[in-house]
């Protein structure tokens, strides 16, 4: 079955009058619509950006937010909210400035209404609104990128390409006269990523991208390009073993940097606290868009996690940096070896808590032929006794899933409620994986 087509409703405010927006005179004064072609590996913002020049004459437009309505039917509706263009910009033929249309298509009505009320000054911008979804943010980030490149002896060689904007991250490709660089902005809960990347990169320069600059207060990070594909769905056992081994190498190197990292605000998430954190997380899953959990079953799962976490903690492995999102898209394969990116949710904890994310597959768990577990045991043998772990992969996997349930509840609680749909599936998925491993009384 083919994916539904997408119609993007464009919300572009007039630069000198927030009560007016761009409207399509051929559609009865409704918001303009573009129907982008989605290419392989496209994000919504990339597809929209390709169509702005040819269809609307908006080559330099700043997209603040993309909101995708729930799936349904042959066409899926989305809203693209823009920063006002420069004062001198004139709408092309068939478009003009006018009052906001009513009605906006039903699945987008609430989100469009929120933006329109803010443009009129009738309601404040929510505190949890993404930083890059605020007017002026991208211009400020661009200035910082240019200053940071200049400090390294490089300069931009073309326009920046916005690769992704969603509620927790903004990602941009920056062409320079010394090759591509990558800018990343993160939401406040992930503000430690820039400093974690720098510190771990100093300890293991071959295993992380080179940091060109960072701004801790803004959550900004500028990285050198890493030339290599993602591990992705590679079934090559050597590639998989190398990826797991390099994570453990970084973790081993982090042992001497734990106090420095926690002193800089990196979270400490010990196994001894996991059950209590899970119990607290379960209490808020439904209101955050996750599953409604039966209280007696929740109690069973929490008790099981407490017992198994105590067992794993008792094996005596040192606490290290936990990546937090060690998936197969976050490891790049280079001629010099794997490079791990995206340390957004890094914390200090047990070295095996990354197992769950790594071993999740879009269609389920990786099977018994996957070499990852043996690779972990082999690499961890340098810092602890792996013998008691060998037959307990599923227990470790479940503890990692519990860790992710806690992570997702924290993340969802820190983003604007209307945008939680972008991450709420992950909360449900990891709860299902955890709950499926816990025996029923």
Secondary structure, 3 states (H helix, E strand, C coil): CCCCEEEEEEEEEECCEEEEEEEEHHHCCEECEECCCCCCCCCHHHHHHHHHHHHHCCCCCCEEEEEECCCCCCEEEEEEEECCCCCCCCCCCCEEEEECCCCCCHHHHHHHHHHHHHHCCCCCCCCCCCHHHCCCHHHHHHHHHHHHHHHCCCCECCCCEEEEECCCEEEEEECECCCCEEEEEECHHHCCHHHHHHHHHHHCCCCCCCEEEEECCCCEEEEECCCCEECCCCCCHHHHHHHHHHHHHHHHHHHHHHHHHHHCCCEECCHHHHHHHHHHHHCCCHHHCCCCCCHHHHHHHHHHHHHHHHHHHCCCCCEEEECCCCCCCCEEEECCEEEECCCCCCEEEECCCCHHHHCEECCEECCCCCCHHHHHHHHHCCCCCCHHHCCCHHHHHHHHHHHHHHHHHHHHHCCCHHHHHHCHHHHHHHHHHHHCCCCCC
